Each structure stands twice: as structure tokens, then as C-alpha cells.
Amino acid sequence: MMKILFFTIGTTALIIGIIGIFLPILPTTPFVILALYMYSKSSKKIHNKLQNSKLYKKHFKSIVETKEMTFKEKWTLMIVVDTMLLITAVVINQIHLQVLILILVIFKHYYFKKFIKVKRKVVL
């Protein structure tokens, strides 16, 4: 039962991530990483297939393995996600959900500051 739930969440996240490639307002990276995690919990075969895809190798492999992003990648992702979360907070009219979104934004900034390093350019 749990494998089906993980697979469903993974597929939904992957679809949203793919849509995010074409719509700049949706962040692709977090959804594809979530899909990879969910697929790894549901099926090793799907997990391996996703990890061997060109999309993963081009955009996500180094981020997942080294937990590093370029300054531009990091802040572009942060700004887009913040914008989406803050738009949601403004649109909904429930204070407890707005507080939850604010906590999520603060946690996201903490996580990116503490755990996602900025790639340094190597000058030769």
C-alpha cells in the first residue's frame, strides 16, 4: 500500500516538475528531487531509470550528490519558491495557513543557508 502512495506522490511531483520546465513560475528542481525520493521508496527500477535520465544527469545529479548549486541557481530557486509561497499566503484568507507558510519560508531559507553550499568557480 505504501509503495503505491510513494509512486503516486512521485508521479505527481514529476509531472509538476516537467511542467515547471516550461512555466518559469513553477520550480522544477524540488519537484524532481521529491519524485526521485518517492520513486526510490516505491521501486528501485523506477528510481534507477530516473537517475539515468538525461534530465537528472544534466540538472540534478551534482546538486543531489554534492549539495552545491551556483549562486544564480540557488537564488533563482529561492526567489521563485518564495514568490509562489507568498502568493499562496496572500490568496488564502486563513491565518493559521499563512503562519504555516511563513514558517515554511523561514525553514527553507535556513535549510538552503546551512546545507546547500554555493559552488566556487575554479580559476586556473
Summary of the structure (lengths in Angstrom):
residues: 124
radius of gyration: 15.9
end to end distance: 53.4
largest distance: 54.0
contacts: 324
relative contact order: 0.11
helix: 78%
strand: 3%
